[in-house]
Amino acid sequence: MKNIIEIVKIWQDDAEPFFQLEITACSEIITAKSCIYSTNDMIDELEKKLQLFISNNEPEVFWQLGEKGDATTPSVSLKFFRASSSGRICVEVYMELDDGGKYSEHNCCFYVKTELGLLEKFYNRLPKLKEPQLNYPITLNELD
C-alpha cells in the first residue's frame, strides 16, 4: 500500500460555494475514506497553512473540517510536520468514519509520509477544488 491523501469534490451546491469532498488516505497499514462538507474558505485556509509550512515559517500546521465527536457529520483533520531534517514530512491523518457507528467511537488516526517536493505539488493543485468541476482528484504523493 502506498502513502497517499486524495481529495475529490463529489458534489457542489449550485447557489453557494458549499460542496462535499471525499477524502481518502492510505498508509502502509490502513486505508480510510470519509465524505465531508467544505467551503472555498476552508480550502483557502489549508492553502495558507501549507504555504507557511512549505516556506519553513511554521514547524507544523493543523487543518480540520468538522467538529470531532459531532453527532451530525464526520470530522477529518490533517497535521503536517517535519519528520527529519532531510526533508521527510509526515501528515497525521484523523478521520471519523461514516460507517453507521458513533463518530466518537468509529475513527482512526495514522501517518502518511511524504516529502517537500510532493507536498508542493499537492499545494499547487488545491485551488482546483474551488472550481466547479467535479471528480477531479487532488493527490498527495502523485508522481506524474
N, C-alpha and C positions, 0 to 999 in steps of 0.2 A: 504494500500500500504506500502511496506517495503522500507527501505533506502538501496539502492544498487548502485554500479557502476560496470558495467560489460564491459570488453574489450575483443573482439574476433577478431582474424586475419581472414579475409574472402577472401583475395587474396594476392598473392605474385608474384613478377616479378622473373622469373627463373634465369635471368642473374645478377640481382642486389639485394642487401639487402633492397629492396623497397617494401612496402606492404601496404594494405588497412586494416584499423581497423574499426570495428563497435563498437561504444561506446554508451551504454545505461545507463542512470542514472534515478533513481526513488527516490522520497521523498514521504512524506505523501500526497502531493497535486499535484504532476506533475510527468510525465514520459516523457523523451525526448531521442531521438536516432539520431545519426549522423554518417556518414561514413567519414573517414579522412585518408589521406595518412601519413605514418610514415617510419622511418628507425630504424635500430638497435641502432644507435647513440642516437636517441630521447628516446628510451626505456632505454638505459644506463643512460641518463640524469635524467629521472624520478626515476630510482633506486637510483642514487647518492643523489638526493634531499630527497627522502624518508628515506634513511639511516641517513642523517644528522638530519632530523626531529625526527625520532624514537629514536635516541640516545640522543635527547634533546640538540643538538648543534645548532639548529636553531628553533626559536619560530614559524615560519611559512615558508612554501615553496610554490613556484608557478611554474607550468609546463604548457606550451602551445604548441599546434600543430596548424599550420596555422596562418595567419595574420587576426586579427579582421577586418571585413568590406571588405576583399578581394573579388573581383568580381568573382574569378575563383573557389575557394574551400572554404568550411566552416572551421571555427575555433572552437577549443574546448580548454578550459583551466580548470585546477584544482588547487585550492589554499587550502592547508591543514593548519589548525591552531588548537590550543588547545582551547576548549570552556570552560573548567573548570580545576581546579587543581586536580580533582578526576579521570582524565584520559579520559574524554569525548573529542572527536575530531570532528570537523566539516570540511567538504570539500565544498568549494564554487565551484559549477559547472557552467561554462558558456558554452553554445552551440549555434552555429549558425545552423539553421535548413535548411536542403536541401529539401525544400518543394515547390520550384518554385519561391519563392519571393527573394527579395534582402537580402543577409546575414546580412547587416547592420540594416535591419528592422525586419527580422524574426529570433529572437534569444530569449534565456531565460537565467535566472540566478537564481539559487536556492541552497539550502544547503542539503547535505546528512550527516547524523550523523553516527558516528562510535566510536570505542574505540581502544586503543592501541594494544591489542592482535589481533583483527581482521585486523587492518592495517598491522601488522607484517606478518600475513598470506598472505595477498594480495601482499605485497612487496616480499615475498619469492617465489611467483608464477610468478612474472613478467618476469623472464628470459624465460619462456615458449613461450612468444610472439616472441622471436628471433629464435625459432626453425622452421623448415619448415612445421610442422603440422598446418593445417587449422582447423577452427571451434572449437578450444579448449577455453572455456570461463575462463577468469581470473576475479574473482568476489570479490569485497569488501563487507564484511558482510556475506560471505558464512559461514555457521555454521558447515558443516561437514568436 
